[in-house]
Amino acid sequence: MKRARWLMSVGLVVSQTVLLGCNPDPPPIPFAQSGERYHDKIDFARLEHESPLMPADLMKVTPDNLKGATQEQVDQIYARLTAGPIPDGVYDGQMFFPKGSSERARLAEIVGGGIKGFFVDLKAATLEHIGEFIWKGKVFYRGEGVLRNRIEDLRILKPIVGPNVEKIQKLDVDGKDAWLLFPAKLYCGQSLLDGRRESVIIDYAFTDDLPGYRDMPDMLAGREGLEIRDEIRMVRPGFYLGRAYIKKVFALNFTLYNKAVADKESSSFVGSGTVNEDCWVGSQRMTAMANKTGNQHARLMETQ
């Protein structure tokens, strides 16, 4: 009952304090025409063959203009990305629902039925802003294969966090305290959207053996709760696009951004078009890379 009252209060607090803004224009990059029905959507392999995203295109994609894209456009971007390197360090996060999306209402239904005994009475339009209030991003521990989520305001979570709050691991991020909760395991695995190549998987199912795990609230994301599973791919160095699933049902999009990594590595990425890949890039991408290398070698021979 305490958990149910907390979830209801979150919706009330957020809906009273947040005003929804307007969506920007989508990224100025090539998209395929697509209808609402499944058989009207383009095959991702064909899309990538006909309209691959070059580094110059990816530099035009930002966390803000993704909010102006439709879900189909976000999916088309994601499908043309590779996982890139598994991130390391602190990343700022934003969750978003695309323009014209009905995912807000569907997510409320998923969450409402996701945990036995919970009753969730949340206004659909406030779901983004719950994340805005309590979730500020993720901290990757690449060497350990572990991730933790940054929570900068414990007031909303306090009713369910329990005693000994002072024992929760903290991190200073830009002069602000960030509590590290909801641990997850990191690995490369198959995307639930696009099985042609792997994504970086952020798995909350079996995390109770990780240091610092707390039964509450960490179990809410695990196998006894909402069974959350995230997957991410790299847009460009320091910038990742993510998809969150609840019980294997797509729930929402999110972005992760590390300005220091972006500033340091973006110019090299634009010049070479390549990064270190920790996950399998798929046979289509490997063929494209081989063709690119062959074409570059041929051009070099022509100049000699």
Backbone as CSV, one residue per row, in Angstrom:
resi,resn,N_x,N_y,N_z,CA_x,CA_y,CA_z,C_x,C_y,C_z
1,MET,0.828,-1.205,0.000,0.000,0.000,0.000,0.864,1.258,0.000
2,LYS,1.961,1.218,0.774,2.859,2.371,0.803,3.421,2.649,-0.584
3,ARG,3.786,1.572,-1.300,4.335,1.737,-2.649,3.285,2.313,-3.587
4,ALA,2.057,1.850,-3.451,0.984,2.349,-4.310,0.739,3.827,-4.065
5,ARG,0.696,4.227,-2.784,0.485,5.653,-2.463,1.631,6.491,-3.007
6,TRP,2.867,5.943,-2.926,4.011,6.688,-3.455,3.882,6.911,-4.950
7,LEU,3.531,5.864,-5.700,3.405,5.997,-7.144,2.312,6.982,-7.520
8,MET,1.212,6.987,-6.772,0.139,7.937,-7.041,0.599,9.355,-6.741
9,SER,1.356,9.527,-5.642,1.804,10.872,-5.275,2.784,11.429,-6.286
10,VAL,3.610,10.565,-6.878,4.547,11.018,-7.911,3.795,11.662,-9.058
11,GLY,2.735,11.008,-9.505,1.949,11.558,-10.602,1.339,12.893,-10.248
12,LEU,0.856,13.044,-9.017,0.244,14.300,-8.596,1.271,15.413,-8.513
13,VAL,2.430,15.119,-7.910,3.465,16.140,-7.763,3.933,16.637,-9.113
14,VAL,4.227,15.703,-9.999,4.781,16.078,-11.291,3.765,16.800,-12.147
15,SER,2.516,16.335,-12.149,1.510,16.955,-13.000,1.207,18.374,-12.562
16,GLN,1.439,18.688,-11.300,1.169,20.027,-10.798,2.318,20.992,-11.042
17,THR,3.510,20.453,-11.356,4.682,21.331,-11.408,5.353,21.424,-12.766
18,VAL,4.871,20.675,-13.751,5.532,20.646,-15.056,4.573,21.052,-16.159
19,LEU,5.040,21.909,-17.049,4.279,22.270,-18.242,4.937,21.623,-19.444
20,LEU,4.143,21.030,-20.312,4.679,20.374,-21.496,5.099,21.405,-22.535
21,GLY,6.246,21.166,-23.180,6.717,22.070,-24.213,6.398,21.550,-25.598
22,CYS,6.804,22.307,-26.607,6.551,21.924,-27.994,7.717,21.085,-28.511
23,ASN,7.414,20.180,-29.413,8.456,19.357,-30.009,9.193,20.149,-31.079
24,PRO,10.517,19.994,-31.167,11.283,20.656,-32.229,11.124,19.902,-33.543
25,ASP,11.794,20.395,-34.587,11.813,19.679,-35.860,12.691,18.439,-35.732
26,PRO,12.406,17.385,-36.508,13.223,16.173,-36.440,14.603,16.407,-37.036
27,PRO,15.551,15.507,-36.808,16.889,15.671,-37.383,16.825,15.765,-38.909
28,PRO,17.605,16.667,-39.522,17.596,16.835,-40.987,18.452,15.779,-41.685
29,ILE,17.993,14.545,-41.623,18.707,13.416,-42.219,17.719,12.601,-43.050
30,PRO,18.190,11.709,-43.932,17.258,10.957,-44.781,16.447,9.918,-44.006
31,PHE,15.136,9.888,-44.298,14.231,8.874,-43.761,13.459,8.254,-44.917
32,ALA,13.008,7.027,-44.734,12.173,6.368,-45.734,10.712,6.639,-45.431
33,GLN,9.900,6.699,-46.485,8.461,6.818,-46.299,7.940,5.543,-45.639
34,SER,6.985,5.730,-44.736,6.473,4.573,-44.011,5.036,4.819,-43.595
35,GLY,4.211,3.776,-43.677,2.827,3.872,-43.253,2.643,3.403,-41.824
36,GLU,1.401,3.444,-41.359,1.096,3.047,-39.993,1.102,1.530,-39.831
37,ARG,0.696,0.816,-40.885,0.608,-0.635,-40.782,1.976,-1.281,-40.961
38,TYR,2.111,-2.452,-40.372,3.422,-3.098,-40.358,3.945,-3.353,-41.770
39,HIS,3.084,-3.821,-42.673,3.565,-4.147,-44.017,3.864,-2.901,-44.852
40,ASP,3.553,-1.708,-44.313,3.897,-0.465,-45.008,5.250,0.092,-44.563
41,LYS,5.888,-0.569,-43.604,7.168,-0.086,-43.092,8.317,-0.687,-43.895
42,ILE,9.378,0.084,-44.054,10.516,-0.364,-44.849,11.355,-1.375,-44.076
43,ASP,11.911,-2.332,-44.792,12.842,-3.282,-44.202,14.128,-2.545,-43.824
44,PHE,14.632,-2.794,-42.614,15.794,-2.054,-42.136,17.042,-2.321,-42.973
45,ALA,17.207,-3.543,-43.458,18.377,-3.841,-44.295,18.336,-3.038,-45.592
46,ARG,17.160,-2.949,-46.187,17.014,-2.154,-47.407,17.254,-0.676,-47.109
47,LEU,16.710,-0.200,-45.985,16.891,1.200,-45.600,18.370,1.539,-45.472
48,GLU,19.115,0.687,-44.791,20.532,0.982,-44.582,21.323,0.882,-45.881
49,HIS,20.909,-0.009,-46.767,21.583,-0.131,-48.063,21.354,1.114,-48.915
50,GLU,20.117,1.617,-48.907,19.768,2.752,-49.764,20.118,4.097,-49.133
51,SER,20.024,4.196,-47.807,20.248,5.487,-47.135,21.070,5.297,-45.866
52,PRO,22.331,4.887,-45.999,23.164,4.737,-44.796,23.410,6.092,-44.148
53,LEU,23.563,6.096,-42.844,23.847,7.338,-42.133,25.355,7.534,-42.058
54,MET,25.834,8.605,-42.669,27.246,8.933,-42.663,27.563,9.769,-41.421
55,PRO,28.838,9.889,-41.051,29.182,10.702,-39.889,28.610,12.116,-39.943
56,ALA,28.590,12.728,-41.125,28.026,14.079,-41.250,26.541,14.090,-40.900
57,ASP,25.828,13.009,-41.249,24.415,12.905,-40.879,24.266,12.767,-39.370
58,LEU,25.085,11.912,-38.777,24.966,11.636,-37.348,25.313,12.859,-36.508
59,MET,26.160,13.739,-37.026,26.486,14.968,-36.301,25.298,15.916,-36.241
60,LYS,24.302,15.700,-37.112,23.102,16.542,-37.113,22.054,16.073,-36.108
61,VAL,22.236,14.879,-35.566,21.277,14.331,-34.607,21.654,14.800,-33.207
62,THR,20.678,15.313,-32.465,20.911,15.790,-31.106,19.851,15.211,-30.175
63,PRO,20.113,15.200,-28.863,19.077,14.753,-27.930,17.791,15.560,-28.052
64,ASP,17.905,16.841,-28.388,16.709,17.684,-28.477,15.914,17.423,-29.749
65,ASN,16.580,17.360,-30.919,15.775,17.215,-32.134,15.220,15.802,-32.316
66,LEU,15.739,14.827,-31.569,15.117,13.504,-31.590,13.687,13.555,-31.061
67,LYS,13.419,14.511,-30.175,12.073,14.636,-29.608,11.064,15.098,-30.650
68,GLY,11.547,15.659,-31.754,10.652,16.098,-32.814,10.404,15.041,-33.867
69,ALA,11.045,13.889,-33.736,10.861,12.801,-34.692,9.683,11.927,-34.286
70,THR,9.092,11.247,-35.265,8.074,10.248,-34.961,8.776,8.985,-34.464
71,GLN,8.000,8.059,-33.890,8.627,6.821,-33.431,9.230,6.042,-34.594
72,GLU,8.575,6.054,-35.740,9.122,5.371,-36.907,10.467,5.970,-37.305
73,GLN,10.585,7.298,-37.245,11.852,7.939,-37.582,12.936,7.598,-36.563
74,VAL,12.573,7.573,-35.281,13.537,7.178,-34.250,14.003,5.743,-34.492
75,ASP,13.059,4.862,-34.831,13.413,3.468,-35.116,14.344,3.369,-36.320
76,GLN,14.079,4.181,-37.352,14.933,4.146,-38.541,16.348,4.628,-38.232
77,ILE,16.471,5.600,-37.337,17.805,6.037,-36.919,18.501,4.913,-36.161
78,TYR,17.815,4.361,-35.171,18.403,3.328,-34.318,18.880,2.133,-35.140
79,ALA,18.075,1.733,-36.129,18.410,0.557,-36.929,19.660,0.758,-37.771
80,ARG,20.020,2.004,-38.054,21.206,2.275,-38.871,22.440,2.587,-38.029
81,LEU,22.342,2.389,-36.724,23.469,2.605,-35.824,24.121,1.280,-35.457
82,THR,25.356,1.346,-35.004,26.008,0.196,-34.376,26.134,0.478,-32.882
83,ALA,26.499,-0.547,-32.122,26.592,-0.372,-30.670,27.718,0.572,-30.282
84,GLY,28.805,0.564,-31.062,29.957,1.362,-30.673,30.626,0.758,-29.448
85,PRO,31.502,1.515,-28.796,32.132,1.006,-27.574,31.155,1.041,-26.400
86,ILE,31.261,0.064,-25.519,30.474,0.122,-24.284,30.931,1.353,-23.512
87,PRO,30.013,2.233,-23.112,30.418,3.486,-22.461,31.131,3.242,-21.131
88,ASP,31.825,4.261,-20.679,32.486,4.233,-19.377,32.343,5.608,-18.748
89,GLY,31.953,5.657,-17.481,31.840,6.928,-16.792,30.418,7.450,-16.715
90,VAL,30.311,8.753,-16.470,29.028,9.406,-16.184,28.395,9.935,-17.465
91,TYR,27.132,9.598,-17.677,26.381,10.079,-18.840,25.082,10.727,-18.376
92,ASP,24.807,11.917,-18.925,23.532,12.581,-18.658,22.436,11.913,-19.471
93,GLY,21.253,11.796,-18.882,20.174,11.095,-19.560,18.899,11.895,-19.674
94,GLN,18.168,11.660,-20.753,16.821,12.201,-20.952,15.957,11.104,-21.549
95,MET,14.744,10.933,-21.028,13.798,10.036,-21.675,12.826,10.871,-22.489
96,PHE,12.294,10.292,-23.572,11.381,11.066,-24.408,10.404,10.160,-25.137
97,PHE,9.251,10.737,-25.446,8.238,10.104,-26.283,8.159,10.910,-27.571
98,PRO,8.245,10.275,-28.725,8.288,11.015,-29.986,6.999,11.761,-30.296
99,LYS,7.111,12.648,-31.277,5.971,13.434,-31.744,4.862,12.509,-32.235
100,GLY,3.641,12.797,-31.800,2.491,12.024,-32.252,2.405,10.634,-31.668
101,SER,3.191,10.364,-30.617,3.243,9.015,-30.072,2.084,8.747,-29.124
102,SER,1.622,7.507,-29.117,0.611,7.060,-28.151,1.261,6.226,-27.055
103,GLU,2.602,6.239,-27.004,3.302,5.378,-26.057,3.061,5.799,-24.612
104,ARG,2.784,7.085,-24.366,2.575,7.523,-22.990,1.442,6.746,-22.333
105,ALA,0.298,6.701,-23.022,-0.855,6.017,-22.454,-0.587,4.522,-22.318
106,ARG,0.080,3.940,-23.309,0.361,2.506,-23.248,1.323,2.199,-22.112
107,LEU,2.303,3.084,-21.885,3.245,2.869,-20.803,2.547,2.896,-19.454
108,ALA,1.577,3.793,-19.287,0.834,3.842,-18.031,0.132,2.513,-17.767
109,GLU,-0.406,1.910,-18.830,-1.065,0.613,-18.681,-0.058,-0.476,-18.321
110,ILE,1.121,-0.443,-18.970,2.141,-1.458,-18.702,2.605,-1.370,-17.255
111,VAL,2.934,-0.146,-16.815,3.418,0.037,-15.451,2.330,-0.315,-14.451
112,GLY,1.100,0.070,-14.757,-0.007,-0.192,-13.847,-0.214,-1.661,-13.579
113,GLY,0.046,-2.506,-14.573,-0.122,-3.935,-14.380,1.173,-4.671,-14.180
114,GLY,2.260,-3.925,-14.054,3.566,-4.564,-14.029,3.965,-5.165,-12.710
115,ILE,3.471,-4.640,-11.605,3.872,-5.135,-10.297,2.631,-5.508,-9.511
116,LYS,2.561,-6.733,-9.082,1.390,-7.237,-8.383,1.098,-6.393,-7.146
117,GLY,-0.144,-5.975,-7.010,-0.555,-5.201,-5.855,-0.369,-3.711,-6.005
118,PHE,0.202,-3.268,-7.134,0.396,-1.846,-7.356,-0.793,-1.278,-8.109
119,PHE,-1.169,-0.064,-7.764,-2.173,0.658,-8.528,-1.556,1.975,-8.934
120,VAL,-1.406,2.186,-10.214,-0.735,3.385,-10.704,-1.748,4.305,-11.352
121,ASP,-1.931,5.464,-10.790,-2.865,6.440,-11.331,-2.065,7.648,-11.795
122,LEU,-1.389,7.491,-12.920,-0.533,8.553,-13.433,-1.122,9.141,-14.699
123,LYS,-1.121,10.426,-14.813,-1.481,11.074,-16.063,-0.417,10.725,-17.100
124,ALA,-0.846,10.281,-18.256,0.115,9.800,-19.247,1.138,10.863,-19.616
125,ALA,0.702,12.109,-19.705,1.604,13.170,-20.154,2.687,13.492,-19.140
126,THR,2.590,12.986,-17.909,3.592,13.314,-16.893,4.716,12.293,-16.829
127,LEU,4.614,11.207,-17.561,5.579,10.132,-17.387,6.998,10.551,-17.751
128,GLU,7.154,11.357,-18.790,8.481,11.854,-19.130,9.074,12.630,-17.968
129,HIS,8.230,13.387,-17.301,8.721,14.337,-16.317,8.975,13.698,-14.957
130,ILE,8.426,12.507,-14.731,8.839,11.737,-13.567,10.325,11.441,-13.704
131,GLY,10.712,10.999,-14.890,12.120,10.756,-15.151,12.937,12.024,-15.031
132,GLU,12.372,13.136,-15.489,13.080,14.413,-15.420,13.357,14.808,-13.980
133,PHE,12.449,14.447,-13.064,12.605,14.814,-11.666,13.567,13.893,-10.924
134,ILE,13.499,12.584,-11.154,14.259,11.677,-10.304,15.416,10.985,-11.018
135,TRP,15.431,10.959,-12.354,16.484,10.255,-13.090,17.291,11.247,-13.904
136,LYS,18.604,11.254,-13.684,19.464,12.214,-14.372,20.485,11.565,-15.290
137,GLY,20.467,10.248,-15.375,21.408,9.592,-16.265,21.936,8.300,-15.675
138,LYS,23.035,7.825,-16.244,23.600,6.544,-15.848,25.105,6.679,-15.631
139,VAL,25.630,5.821,-14.780,27.071,5.742,-14.558,27.522,4.343,-14.975
140,PHE,28.399,4.289,-15.971,28.882,3.019,-16.503,30.211,2.643,-15.849
141,TYR,30.302,1.407,-15.392,31.550,0.840,-14.895,31.954,-0.245,-15.898
142,ARG,32.539,0.204,-16.966,32.822,-0.674,-18.108,33.656,-1.890,-17.712
143,GLY,34.688,-1.659,-16.905,35.570,-2.753,-16.521,34.883,-3.823,-15.697
144,GLU,33.832,-3.442,-14.965,33.098,-4.386,-14.126,31.879,-4.962,-14.835
145,GLY,31.518,-4.389,-15.988,30.307,-4.829,-16.671,29.047,-4.485,-15.910
146,VAL,29.074,-3.321,-15.252,27.971,-2.916,-14.378,27.595,-1.470,-14.666
147,LEU,26.350,-1.143,-14.422,25.830,0.224,-14.562,24.975,0.551,-13.344
148,ARG,24.950,1.828,-12.971,24.023,2.296,-11.939,23.364,3.581,-12.427
149,ASN,22.148,3.815,-11.960,21.388,4.985,-12.389,21.550,6.130,-11.405
150,ARG,21.657,7.339,-11.953,21.851,8.553,-11.158,20.508,9.131,-10.736
151,ILE,20.325,9.249,-9.435,19.124,9.864,-8.873,19.566,11.094,-8.095
152,GLU,19.112,12.283,-8.486,19.581,13.506,-7.837,18.591,14.064,-6.826
153,ASP,17.412,13.485,-6.724,16.434,13.953,-5.744,15.759,12.733,-5.126
154,LEU,16.116,12.431,-3.883,15.564,11.255,-3.215,14.213,11.512,-2.567
155,ARG,13.733,12.757,-2.602,12.498,13.056,-1.876,11.318,12.255,-2.399
156,ILE,11.230,12.101,-3.714,10.111,11.363,-4.285,10.231,9.870,-3.977
157,LEU,11.467,9.356,-3.957,11.674,7.935,-3.691,11.720,7.598,-2.205
158,LYS,11.863,8.598,-1.355,12.108,8.360,0.067,11.108,7.418,0.728
159,PRO,9.791,7.508,0.416,8.841,6.610,1.090,9.101,5.128,0.861
160,ILE,9.802,4.767,-0.198,10.018,3.343,-0.459,11.480,2.928,-0.349
161,VAL,12.380,3.886,-0.181,13.798,3.546,-0.108,14.120,2.804,1.176
162,GLY,13.426,3.143,2.270,13.662,2.472,3.532,14.737,3.153,4.358
163,PRO,15.156,2.499,5.463,16.135,3.108,6.367,17.542,3.080,5.788
164,ASN,18.460,3.695,6.541,19.884,3.701,6.180,20.142,4.322,4.809
165,VAL,19.459,5.438,4.556,19.659,6.137,3.287,21.111,6.574,3.128
166,GLU,21.762,6.853,4.255,23.142,7.327,4.200,24.100,6.274,3.643
167,LYS,23.663,5.018,3.588,24.518,3.954,3.061,24.438,3.818,1.538
168,ILE,23.516,4.544,0.924,23.418,4.497,-0.535,24.646,5.170,-1.143
169,GLN,25.257,4.522,-2.104,26.443,5.073,-2.750,26.118,6.394,-3.428
170,LYS,27.000,7.392,-3.242,26.799,8.711,-3.836,27.988,9.070,-4.719
171,LEU,27.704,9.992,-5.631,28.720,10.476,-6.553,28.500,11.964,-6.748
172,ASP,29.577,12.729,-6.787,29.474,14.157,-7.073,29.545,14.361,-8.583
173,VAL,28.480,14.931,-9.148,28.426,15.204,-10.584,28.183,16.694,-10.777
174,ASP,29.197,17.396,-11.250,29.097,18.845,-11.477,28.636,19.579,-10.223
175,GLY,29.171,19.175,-9.071,28.856,19.849,-7.825,27.550,19.440,-7.180
176,LYS,26.865,18.451,-7.741,25.601,17.979,-7.181,25.736,16.522,-6.749
177,ASP,25.081,16.190,-5.621,25.068,14.805,-5.173,24.175,13.970,-6.076
178,ALA,24.649,12.801,-6.442,23.844,11.855,-7.215,23.880,10.519,-6.491
179,TRP,22.699,10.033,-6.108,22.604,8.724,-5.473,22.551,7.657,-6.559
180,LEU,23.263,6.555,-6.344,23.366,5.504,-7.354,22.478,4.327,-6.966
181,LEU,21.405,4.163,-7.722,20.418,3.121,-7.462,20.138,2.345,-8.747
182,PHE,19.306,1.318,-8.647,18.889,0.504,-9.794,20.099,0.004,-10.598
183,PRO,20.919,-0.872,-10.008,22.076,-1.405,-10.739,21.638,-2.328,-11.866
184,ALA,22.499,-2.470,-12.852,22.216,-3.350,-13.991,23.521,-3.942,-14.494
185,LYS,23.406,-5.029,-15.242,24.567,-5.674,-15.834,24.673,-5.289,-17.310
186,LEU,25.902,-5.124,-17.772,26.179,-4.690,-19.144,26.744,-5.841,-19.962
187,TYR,26.223,-6.007,-21.164,26.780,-6.993,-22.079,26.270,-6.704,-23.487
188,CYS,26.878,-7.329,-24.472,26.405,-7.220,-25.848,25.358,-8.296,-26.103
189,GLY,24.271,-7.925,-26.762,23.219,-8.890,-27.036,22.345,-8.430,-28.182
190,GLN,21.439,-9.297,-28.594,20.589,-9.015,-29.745,19.561,-7.941,-29.417
191,SER,19.394,-7.018,-30.336,18.385,-5.976,-30.197,16.994,-6.570,-30.371
192,LEU,16.036,-6.067,-29.596,14.652,-6.503,-29.748,13.965,-5.781,-30.905
193,LEU,14.596,-4.725,-31.436,14.041,-4.023,-32.598,14.664,-4.521,-33.895
194,ASP,15.971,-4.670,-33.890,16.718,-4.933,-35.124,17.739,-6.028,-34.860
195,GLY,17.416,-7.255,-35.253,18.273,-8.389,-34.955,19.452,-8.562,-35.889
196,ARG,19.697,-7.601,-36.804,20.818,-7.733,-37.743,22.166,-7.524,-37.081
197,ARG,22.170,-6.857,-35.931,23.427,-6.626,-35.223,23.127,-6.442,-33.736
198,GLU,24.183,-6.480,-32.936,23.999,-6.397,-31.485,23.891,-4.952,-31.003
199,SER,23.326,-4.814,-29.820,23.304,-3.562,-29.078,23.989,-3.796,-27.732
200,VAL,24.297,-2.709,-27.026,24.735,-2.829,-25.639,23.483,-3.015,-24.791
201,ILE,23.413,-4.122,-24.053,22.246,-4.443,-23.246,22.480,-4.003,-21.806
202,ILE,21.473,-3.377,-21.220,21.487,-2.958,-19.819,20.389,-3.758,-19.131
203,ASP,20.785,-4.778,-18.369,19.860,-5.806,-17.889,19.687,-5.715,-16.370
204,TYR,18.454,-5.493,-15.937,18.153,-5.337,-14.515,17.622,-6.619,-13.870
205,ALA,17.541,-7.713,-14.610,16.837,-8.901,-14.129,17.522,-9.569,-12.938
206,PHE,18.826,-9.790,-13.017,19.540,-10.517,-11.964,20.657,-9.633,-11.416
207,THR,20.286,-8.707,-10.558,21.255,-7.738,-10.038,21.395,-7.796,-8.524
208,ASP,20.655,-8.702,-7.867,20.686,-8.727,-6.406,22.015,-9.235,-5.855
209,ASP,22.916,-9.691,-6.725,24.242,-10.110,-6.279,25.280,-9.004,-6.436
210,LEU,24.859,-7.834,-6.912,25.800,-6.735,-7.124,26.021,-5.951,-5.837
211,PRO,27.236,-5.449,-5.604,27.504,-4.637,-4.416,26.598,-3.411,-4.371
212,GLY,26.070,-3.117,-3.180,25.220,-1.948,-3.011,23.767,-2.151,-3.365
213,TYR,23.393,-3.364,-3.801,21.987,-3.624,-4.153,21.107,-3.460,-2.919
214,ARG,19.968,-2.759,-3.095,18.966,-2.597,-2.038,17.666,-3.227,-2.525
215,ASP,17.039,-3.987,-1.648,15.789,-4.635,-2.037,14.788,-3.609,-2.551
216,MET,14.667,-2.487,-1.846,13.834,-1.383,-2.302,14.699,-0.142,-2.414
217,PRO,14.656,0.538,-3.538,13.711,0.358,-4.634,14.231,-0.497,-5.794
218,ASP,15.449,-1.084,-5.655,16.081,-1.720,-6.811,15.262,-2.857,-7.399
219,MET,14.499,-3.570,-6.549,13.723,-4.698,-7.065,12.627,-4.267,-8.028
220,LEU,12.235,-2.997,-7.985,11.182,-2.524,-8.890,11.585,-2.687,-10.353
221,ALA,12.888,-2.598,-10.629,13.351,-2.718,-12.014,13.695,-4.152,-12.392
222,GLY,13.758,-5.052,-11.414,14.257,-6.397,-11.650,13.204,-7.417,-12.026
223,ARG,13.582,-8.688,-11.913,12.725,-9.786,-12.367,11.475,-9.947,-11.515
224,GLU,11.485,-9.417,-10.283,10.305,-9.475,-9.436,9.467,-8.205,-9.557
225,GLY,9.911,-7.291,-10.395,9.189,-6.045,-10.605,8.789,-5.881,-12.053
226,LEU,9.304,-4.836,-12.685,8.910,-4.506,-14.055,9.759,-5.195,-15.122
227,GLU,10.794,-5.924,-14.706,11.663,-6.634,-15.657,12.161,-5.689,-16.754
228,ILE,12.774,-4.606,-16.326,13.246,-3.599,-17.277,14.512,-4.089,-17.983
229,ARG,14.561,-3.838,-19.263,15.734,-4.158,-20.085,15.944,-3.003,-21.051
230,ASP,17.093,-2.366,-20.969,17.442,-1.286,-21.888,18.413,-1.812,-22.940
231,GLU,18.417,-1.155,-24.078,19.459,-1.407,-25.073,19.853,-0.077,-25.695
232,ILE,21.137,0.084,-26.004,21.628,1.346,-26.548,22.539,1.097,-27.741
233,ARG,22.568,2.091,-28.649,23.527,2.131,-29.749,24.096,3.540,-29.840
234,MET,25.296,3.636,-30.376,25.991,4.919,-30.436,25.569,5.730,-31.653
235,VAL,25.164,6.969,-31.417,24.922,7.912,-32.508,26.266,8.458,-32.992
236,ARG,27.056,8.897,-32.051,28.425,9.354,-32.304,29.134,9.307,-30.955
237,PRO,30.450,9.486,-30.910,31.143,9.380,-29.630,30.527,10.282,-28.556
238,GLY,30.249,9.695,-27.406,29.669,10.425,-26.289,28.166,10.547,-26.315
239,PHE,27.503,10.015,-27.344,26.055,10.188,-27.509,25.436,8.858,-27.934
240,TYR,24.526,8.350,-27.105,23.867,7.069,-27.367,22.353,7.240,-27.379
241,LEU,21.711,6.468,-28.244,20.251,6.403,-28.309,19.819,5.079,-27.699
242,GLY,18.831,5.140,-26.795,18.421,3.943,-26.085,16.942,3.650,-26.197
243,ARG,16.617,2.390,-25.955,15.241,1.902,-25.940,15.036,1.128,-24.639
244,ALA,13.958,1.439,-23.930,13.642,0.750,-22.678,12.449,-0.168,-22.885
245,TYR,12.562,-1.377,-22.360,11.497,-2.372,-22.447,11.046,-2.759,-21.044
246,ILE,9.748,-2.944,-20.888,9.172,-3.463,-19.652,8.499,-4.784,-19.986
247,LYS,8.984,-5.854,-19.370,8.468,-7.200,-19.661,8.488,-7.488,-21.167
248,LYS,9.586,-7.086,-21.823,9.839,-7.299,-23.251,8.912,-6.496,-24.160
249,VAL,8.171,-5.552,-23.596,7.317,-4.666,-24.383,7.988,-3.297,-24.442
250,PHE,8.143,-2.739,-25.637,8.783,-1.431,-25.770,8.015,-0.386,-24.975
251,ALA,8.754,0.427,-24.202,8.125,1.415,-23.331,8.461,2.846,-23.722
252,LEU,9.742,3.169,-23.895,10.120,4.553,-24.184,11.526,4.616,-24.750
253,ASN,11.867,5.792,-25.281,13.207,6.089,-25.784,13.958,6.928,-24.754
254,PHE,15.276,6.886,-24.830,16.069,7.782,-23.989,17.398,8.064,-24.686
255,THR,18.041,9.137,-24.260,19.365,9.477,-24.776,20.350,9.550,-23.623
256,LEU,21.605,9.277,-23.925,22.698,9.385,-22.968,23.796,10.223,-23.612
257,TYR,24.347,11.173,-22.842,25.304,12.105,-23.433,26.420,12.420,-22.445
258,ASN,27.653,12.348,-22.937,28.828,12.734,-22.166,29.587,13.772,-22.978
259,LYS,29.526,15.026,-22.550,30.095,16.130,-23.326,31.608,16.003,-23.474
260,ALA,32.285,15.551,-22.431,33.743,15.444,-22.501,34.170,14.448,-23.576
261,VAL,33.500,13.309,-23.639,33.817,12.311,-24.666,33.485,12.856,-26.050
262,ALA,32.329,13.526,-26.161,31.920,14.086,-27.450,32.932,15.112,-27.953
263,ASP,33.367,16.007,-27.072,34.324,17.040,-27.470,35.671,16.440,-27.876
264,LYS,36.070,15.390,-27.205,37.388,14.799,-27.442,37.437,13.955,-28.710
265,GLU,36.364,13.223,-29.012,36.435,12.190,-30.046,35.620,12.468,-31.305
266,SER,34.769,13.502,-31.305,33.879,13.715,-32.452,34.630,14.065,-33.728
267,SER,35.659,14.903,-33.633,36.372,15.315,-34.848,37.048,14.123,-35.519
268,SER,37.613,13.226,-34.726,38.231,12.024,-35.280,37.187,11.133,-35.939
269,PHE,36.000,11.053,-35.322,34.918,10.234,-35.873,34.451,10.782,-37.216
270,VAL,34.319,12.094,-37.316,33.894,12.704,-38.580,34.912,12.421,-39.676
271,GLY,36.195,12.444,-39.318,37.229,12.218,-40.314,37.341,10.778,-40.774
272,SER,37.248,9.837,-39.827,37.458,8.424,-40.166,36.162,7.654,-40.367
273,GLY,35.101,8.085,-39.685,33.827,7.376,-39.764,33.800,6.073,-39.002
274,THR,34.828,5.827,-38.178,34.902,4.569,-37.447,35.156,4.807,-35.964
275,VAL,34.744,3.836,-35.153,35.028,3.814,-33.719,35.332,2.364,-33.342
276,ASN,35.842,2.168,-32.147,36.014,0.807,-31.650,34.642,0.185,-31.416
277,GLU,34.468,-1.026,-31.875,33.193,-1.728,-31.722,33.366,-2.886,-30.742
278,ASP,32.639,-2.844,-29.638,32.705,-3.922,-28.658,31.723,-5.045,-28.971
279,CYS,30.716,-4.759,-29.766,29.671,-5.736,-30.059,29.686,-6.092,-31.550
280,TRP,29.015,-7.171,-31.886,28.959,-7.633,-33.277,28.201,-6.625,-34.138
281,VAL,28.804,-6.196,-35.236,28.203,-5.148,-36.067,27.293,-5.707,-37.149
282,GLY,27.283,-7.014,-37.334,26.407,-7.610,-38.336,27.090,-7.766,-39.679
283,SER,26.626,-8.730,-40.459,27.262,-9.022,-41.744,27.057,-7.905,-42.758
284,GLN,25.920,-7.203,-42.695,25.694,-6.118,-43.648,26.694,-4.998,-43.431
285,ARG,26.941,-4.629,-42.187,27.894,-3.559,-41.907,29.319,-3.999,-42.240
286,MET,29.663,-5.249,-41.964,31.013,-5.726,-42.282,31.260,-5.714,-43.783
287,THR,30.235,-6.083,-44.567,30.359,-6.040,-46.027,30.546,-4.608,-46.514
288,ALA,29.763,-3.683,-45.927,29.872,-2.274,-46.308,31.253,-1.723,-45.979
289,MET,31.789,-2.111,-44.806,33.116,-1.645,-44.413,34.184,-2.198,-45.348
290,ALA,34.034,-3.467,-45.753,34.998,-4.066,-46.678,34.958,-3.367,-48.028
291,ASN,33.754,-3.052,-48.502,33.614,-2.340,-49.777,34.230,-0.950,-49.696
292,LYS,34.019,-0.287,-48.548,34.575,1.051,-48.370,36.101,1.002,-48.406
293,THR,36.674,0.003,-47.710,38.131,-0.138,-47.699,38.662,-0.424,-49.099
294,GLY,37.939,-1.287,-49.854,38.345,-1.596,-51.219,38.291,-0.393,-52.123
295,ASN,37.251,0.425,-51.981,37.122,1.633,-52.800,38.228,2.635,-52.481
296,GLN,38.546,2.762,-51.172,39.608,3.681,-50.783,40.950,3.218,-51.359
297,HIS,41.186,1.896,-51.334,42.442,1.362,-51.873,42.524,1.599,-53.382
298,ALA,41.383,1.421,-54.074,41.355,1.634,-55.525,41.654,3.086,-55.868
299,ARG,41.062,4.012,-55.094,41.311,5.439,-55.352,42.781,5.776,-55.109
300,LEU,43.364,5.145,-54.073,44.773,5.384,-53.773,45.659,4.903,-54.921
301,MET,45.340,3.728,-55.480,46.124,3.181,-56.589,46.015,4.062,-57.827
302,GLU,44.840,4.676,-58.035,44.647,5.530,-59.207,45.513,6.777,-59.144
303,THR,45.825,7.236,-57.937,46.598,8.469,-57.790,48.102,8.225,-57.878
304,GLN,48.496,6.953,-57.864,49.932,6.654,-57.881,50.462,6.526,-59.306
